[in-house]
């Protein structure tokens, strides 16, 4: 379970982006903007979305990926990387990192399926 004060703190730090919400999921919290998940908290650690375009920023600071272990014992890394510690207390830094993560979420968004109207059968 994640500390509700930490979640509130993150929402406050992310407020300059506008429209950020947090949703409980899988024992943690997902952070969303415009329907896209760009961050998550698991075990009290904040992770941000990464992709080929912004992964170098995380690599430069040696920030690890979010990993989880399946029931089979296999460990999987997801496309989220640990947020830098200094960004957790610096609004300008948090905004920059979160904007980069949101851009990664936008680049990797799956197109929404269009709903086809129901057709009556003859």
RAJOWO-V256698 format. One record per backbone hydrogen bond with DSSP energy under -1.0 kcal/mol. CO is the residue of the C=O (numbers start at 1). NH is the residue of the N-H. E is the energy in kcal/mol with one decimal. If there is no record, write none. Layout:
# RAJOWO-V256698
[[CO	NH	E] [CO	NH	E]]
This chain:
# RAJOWO-V256698
[[3	7	-1.9] [4	8	-2.4] [5	9	-2.3] [6	10	-2.5] [7	11	-2.4] [8	12	-2.2] [9	13	-2.4] [10	14	-2.2] [14	17	-1.8] [15	18	-1.3] [21	32	-2.9] [23	30	-3.0] [25	28	-2.6] [28	25	-2.2] [29	41	-2.7] [30	23	-2.5] [31	38	-2.5] [31	39	-1.3] [32	21	-2.3] [33	36	-2.2] [36	33	-1.9] [38	49	-2.7] [39	31	-3.0] [40	47	-3.3] [41	29	-1.9] [42	45	-1.6] [45	42	-2.1] [46	83	-3.0] [47	40	-2.3] [48	81	-3.1] [51	55	-2.1] [54	57	-1.2] [55	59	-2.8] [56	60	-2.4] [58	63	-2.4] [59	62	-1.7] [64	82	-2.9] [66	78	-3.0] [68	76	-3.1] [70	73	-2.4] [74	70	-2.9] [76	68	-2.2] [79	50	-3.0] [80	66	-2.7] [81	48	-3.3] [85	88	-1.2] [86	89	-1.0] [90	94	-2.9] [91	95	-2.6] [92	96	-1.9] [93	97	-2.5] [94	98	-3.0] [95	99	-2.5] [96	100	-1.9] [97	101	-2.2] [98	102	-2.8] [99	103	-2.3] [100	104	-1.8] [101	105	-2.2] [102	106	-2.4] [103	107	-2.4] [104	108	-1.7] [106	109	-1.1]]
